Amino acid sequence: MAEEYSTRPLFRNGAGSAAVILGIIALVCAFVPFIGDFVAVPTGVAAVVCGWVGVSRDEKGLATNGREAMIGAALGGAAVFVAYAATIV
């Protein structure tokens, strides 16, 4: 008897999950003086990029966490804004 393999697609949710984690880290570090500027900006940019990738995968049907990816991108963008606003003021 032949073995039957599952034809269920494997979802690629890693980018969306990474976006949320990086966005949270970036937003928390954005409020820390001195060190926050060096951590928040690169981490925030990485969150935006991962969120963008996650949303595009969700639109193609390759992932199931598009909302999570969008939230991560928004958190990353907010962190970059806070870091730049704190630098200017």
Residue pairs with C-beta under 8 A, 6 or more apart in sequence:
9 61
9 62
11 62
11 63
11 64
12 57
12 62
12 63
13 54
13 63
13 64
13 65
13 68
15 50
15 51
15 53
15 54
15 57
15 63
15 69
16 50
16 51
16 54
16 55
16 57
16 58
16 63
16 65
16 66
16 68
16 69
16 72
17 54
17 65
17 68
18 46
18 47
18 50
18 54
18 72
19 47
19 48
19 50
19 51
19 54
19 68
19 69
19 71
19 72
19 73
19 75
19 76
20 47
20 68
20 69
20 71
20 72
20 75
21 72
22 43
22 44
22 46
22 47
22 50
22 72
22 76
23 44
23 47
23 51
23 71
23 72
23 73
23 74
23 75
23 76
23 78
23 79
24 75
25 39
25 43
26 39
26 40
26 41
26 43
26 44
26 46
26 47
26 75
26 76
26 79
26 80
27 40
27 44
27 75
27 76
27 78
27 79
27 82
29 35
29 36
29 39
29 40
29 43
29 79
30 36
30 40
30 44
30 78
30 79
30 80
30 82
30 83
30 86
31 82
31 86
32 39
32 40
36 83
36 86
37 83
37 86
37 87
40 79
40 80
40 82
40 83
41 79
41 80
41 83
41 84
43 76
43 79
44 75
44 76
44 77
44 78
44 79
44 80
44 83
45 76
45 80
46 76
47 72
47 73
47 75
47 76
47 77
47 79
48 73
48 76
48 77
48 80
50 69
50 72
50 73
51 69
51 70
51 71
51 72
51 73
51 74
51 76
52 69
52 73
53 69
54 63
54 65
54 66
54 68
54 69
54 70
54 72
54 73
55 66
55 69
55 70
55 73
57 63
57 66
57 69
58 64
58 65
58 66
58 69
59 66
63 69
